[in-house]
Amino acid sequence: MCIYNLITMVREQVSGIEPIICADQQDAVAYSCGVLTERTKAHAEMYANLGVHWFVEEGERSLADATVSAGRRIGTWRLVFSGGQMKLVWADHAPEGPSQKSSPEAA
């Protein structure tokens, strides 16, 4: 089992840390998609207007100093306006460069 974190950012300030314990990176991303889909159903526009975004990182983050990264950043979730509605979009943080793709679970 590995430890990942779902970090809530309001603009560039850490607003929340949610640990995710799962088997691998793919499970952490899928879990975060489900959590954020539910969390943003009713208030997606408000989150977007406040500049809220989320990222998933691998490693254990200390709650004593939330500004210190736990380790490797996996990717970022952002809300974007598309097709007349807000939807979550995932961007990988891969060594070869970021690639954006819309998550089918979040549409």
N, C-alpha and C positions, 0 to 999 in steps of 0.2 A: 504494500500500500504506500501511496505517496501523499504528501501534503501540498495542496495548492491553496491559493487565496483569491477570493473575489473581492477586489478593492473598488469601493465607490469613491469617485472623485467629483467634487463640485468645483468646476473650473480646474485649477491645478492644486487643490488642497484635498488631502485624504479626509473623507467623511465617514467611511465605514470599512471594516475588514471582516470578511466572512470566510472562515476556514472551510476547505473542501478536502475530505479524505476519500481517495478513490484509487482505483488500480492504475490508471494512466491518464495522460494528457487529454486524450479524446473524451474520456468520461468526464473530466473536469470542465471541458468546454461545453459538452452536452448538458451537464447539470446547470452550469451558469446560464445557458440559454433558456432552460426551463424556468429557473428562478426569475430571471429578468423579464421574460415574456409575461409571467403572472404579475410581477411587480409593476410593470409599465402599462398594463392593459387600460386602466382607467386614467392614468396621469402622464402619459407619454409626452404630450405637448408641454406640460409644466416642467418635466425633467429636462427636455430639450432646451426650453427657454432659460433654465437655470445653468445650463452648461454642464449637466451631469453626464458622465461617461463612466465606464467600468473597465477594468482590466483584470486578467487572470495571470497570476505569477506562480511559479513553482518554488517551494521552500517554505520554511516556517518563519512567520513574521512576528516580531515582538510587539505586543500591545503596549509596552512601556514607551516605545518610540515608533510611532506609526509612520514616520517619515523615512525610516530606513527600510530599503527594499529587502525582501526575503531572498531574492535570487533572480532566476531567469524569468523575464516577462514573456508570456506565451502569446498574448494578443489582447486586443481592445474591442469592446462593444460600444457602439455609438448609436444614437437615435437619429435617423434621417427621414426627411419628408419625401415620400415617393408614391406615385400613383394616387394621390389624394389622401394618403394616411401616413402616420409615423410607423417606421419599422426599425428593428434592430439590425445593424450591420456589423459583421465581424471582420477585423483586420488582423492577420497573422503578424507576429513579430519574428519572422524567420531570418536567419543569417544572410540568405541570399537577397533579402529585401522584402518589404511588406507587400502583401497582395490582399486586395479587398474582395470580399465575396459576401453576398447576402445569404443569411442562414435560412434554409427552407423552414426550419422549426419556428423561426421568429416572424415569418411573414404572416 
